[in-house]
Amino acid sequence: MPSYRARLQIGDVLPGHRPEEVLDTAEAAIGATHEVAAKDVEVVARVPRIVLRFTVPAAHRGAEDAEAAAVAGRMAEAVAAVATVGRLDVLRREGGRWLPVSAR
């Protein structure tokens, strides 16, 4: 099964929400339809981002990438209900590297 990473920049937590809800919401959004393999919070150039690794069922590459992009998009929408969000990157595992998924 192909492995993907969704990286989402996070800004301020919205009023009435706790910081831990950000990662919990992201995991629940992906976990509703796909297996979450790992999750983390990173800070890159002083910008926090959440990173979730998940798998999609094997098909052909175009379908796999499109499904991963849709899953990551739903995650970003869900997180936007609890925090401001920024850039979303979707990456696919190729050998020992993570490569960006092209927009379709």
Buried (B, 14 or more C-beta within 10 A) or exposed (E): EBBBBBBBBBEEBEEEBEBEBBBBBBBEBBBEEBEBBEBEEEEEEEEBBBBBBBBBEEEEEEEBBBBBBBBBBBBBEBBEEBBEBEEBBBBBBEEEEBEEBEEE
